[in-house]
C-alpha cells in the first residue's frame, strides 16, 4: 500500500481519520437519551479502556516486529560487506585470470549493491543495478568454477566457499527487504485505532482539545514510526550503508591506477 511506504503521508491521513472518528463518537453521544446515567457512563469508560489496552498491545507488538526487521537489515549490510571483503582478499591467492579480473568485478559489485539498497535511488536505476549485480555473480562463479575444475586445490575451494557465502547474502538481503509487517496486522491496527478514537469521543461529555488531540497524535505518530521502521527504500529512518560505502572506497583505492586516475 502507498501509505505504508510513505510514513509522513500515513501520519496525516491517520490523524484526520482518527479525528473524524472522535468527532463522530462525540456527536453520537449527543443523540443518546441516557447519557447522564452513571452506570451507562461507566460501561462506556470500561469499553474504552479495554479497546485502548488492546490497541496498546498491538502497537507494541507491531513496533517489535518493525524493530526486529530493521535490525536484521542492518546486520545483513555488515555481513555482506565482510563477505565481499573476504572474497576480495582471497582473490590475491588465486591463479590468473581470477587474480587480475575478479577485483575489478568486485568493485563494480559493491557499487551496484549500493545502488540497489541505497536511499534516494530511482526504481529504474535500482532494477538496472540488480541486473548488473546478478551478471557479476555469474561471471565470478563461472571463473572460479573453471579454476576449480583445472586446479582443485584447497585454496580454490576456500575462495569458492567465500564467494558462495557472498552470493547467498544477496538472497538474504532481498528477502529481508520483502519481509514486511503483514497487511492483516495493519488492517487490525487501523480498525482498533478508529474504534478507540470513536469510543473516546463517545465517552466525552464536553469538548476538550487536549484530550482529543493528544491521544490521536500519539497513535498517529506510533503508526508512522512503525511504518518508517518497516520501509526499506523510503522514509526517514534508513539502514546505514556505511559498511558498504567504506568497502567501496577501500576497493577503489586498492585497484591499480586508482590514484593516478583520480588526479585527472
Steps between C-alpha positions, in 0.01 A plus 500: 500500500608855423456633854718227654787602270460871582486541882456877495187465286379223729534736798276769347242251374488319836464830687207613285324161513537470877378856557195427284434182698527696825260767374257231384505341846447837668197575282354153559511565875278805451234274351502259795208540739658353814842665460481656849459168683806399698462130420486573128805724519688237699434242229622738231823569691562129562451427131736784410768372738475144370538606137782740591692222677461273198615781271806563721593133490465486123706817457774351718488174305521680165784719629693189604449347156618819330810529720597135447475537122698825512775338707512203263550725197766696688701189592473362147672813363798434725498128422499561126777760521713253697422220253597711198816615676593138570449404136710796390790406729494139381521600134868572560561129568338385175652433162437703187261621371317511835778691675494792256137495387303437821606815696355734235178299493474514879542877500218532249298250701522713816391807306202312358401384848504858621275597210256219581462561872595865533245772568389763246556263207251484215322174428651481151852537636425245770384241246799565273739462794328175604546358151866598491551353847367166379726510194808560716405209724477274196834621363680447831344157548583387145861605550542315829319194362744481209793544737367230735476254211855571384668522841278357778714619791393594854581865425260502208237322709535762773453779249201321349342464845542870581353594162204272567442674835508838326238389246282351774495836679349655191196277542484572872503876448230483234289280729551744788374787284188304404440384857257771608241515777196308368215707359253322730672653802478847347129453431438385857711787634304752296166353605590503871630856472175622346290309756703642789470856371127448441438373855716775652288761322184315600596513866592869499244730665645825376751593232853497637764561238788363707327168564395489135824579321761338726369139474445542126850637444656228716336224296575671166866555594535139618352362179723726288809398695420131456447552126827693479693216662333253266569698181837401350517738202328819622420686818720678750651203685732322259746216547849645484706383202821628660666156503443458127606856426824457696566174319438666164750774583759244612462291185528805277819604678657154470439453127804570280493848350229626733712782642635611165156500340362707784752777427370557147 
